[in-house]
Amino acid sequence: MRYVWDEQKNTLLKQTRDISFAEIMLAIEDQKVVAVFDHPNQAKYKGQIFILVEVTNYVYVVPAEIRADKCLLKTIYPSRKYTKQYLGKD
């Protein structure tokens, strides 16, 4: 599967959250995916999934959409909730 993303969004994420889609891709390749499941709010985000990825001992949520042979990465945000749930850390 091929991963794609919006370069403007990537630039914004680097500036505001100090993380990029490239870093997420490296973590995915290093098998740092913690979990993958349907977006909890399918009424609003139909067809989206959450990819939970561990980066530097913290879990990041990466909402995404699967389209044909592509996975469109939407954004990245750190999650205290999922870090505690999956890594046992606060």
N, C-alpha and C positions, 0 to 999 in steps of 0.2 A: 504494500500500500504506500502511496505517495502522500506526504504531508505538505500542505500549502497554508499560507497565511497572508495577511495584508501587511505590506512593508511599512505603511504609515502607522499602523497599529503597533508594529514591532518597535519602531522608533519611539513612539509614545511610551511603551512599556519599559524600554531601556531608561528613558528619562525619569519616569515617575515611580517605577517599582524596582529598578535596578536588576531586571531579568529580561531575557529575550527568548523568542521562539527557538533560536539556535541552541541555547542552553537546555531548553526542554527537549529538543531532539537528541542532544548528546546524552541526557539522562535516560531517555527512552531506549537509545541504542545500548546503554550500559545496564539495561534491565532494571531501572529504578522506578518502574510503574508499580504503584502500590495497589491500585484498584481501577476498574473501569465499570461504570454503570450508567443507566439512563438518568438524564437530568431529572431531579426531583419534581420540577414543575413542568410536566409535559403539556399541560393546558396552555402555557405561555410559550414554552420552548420545545415545541413538538419535534421529535426526531433528534434532539441534541443529546449528547452523552457527556459525562464527566470523565476525564482522564486524570487520575490523581498520581502525581509524580513527585518523588523525593529529590530535592535539590538542597545540598548543604544541610542535611539533617532537619529539613522542614518539608511539609507536604504542600504542594501547590496544586490548585484546581485549574484544569485546562478544559473549558467547555469546547466541544467540537461537534461537527456534523460530518457524517459519512455520506459521500456523494460518488456513486459509481466506484472508481478505483482511487478516489482521493479522500483524504481526511482534512477538512478545513478547520484549522485551529482558530478559535474566536478571540480568546484573551487568556490572561494568566493572572491568578491572584493567590496570595498565601492564605492558608487556612489553619487557624489555631485549632478549630474543632477536629479536622481530619488528622492533624499532626498528633493531637492527643489520642484520638481513636486508633490510629494505625501505628504510630511510633511510640506511644506511651509517654509523650513529652508534653509539657505546657507551652 
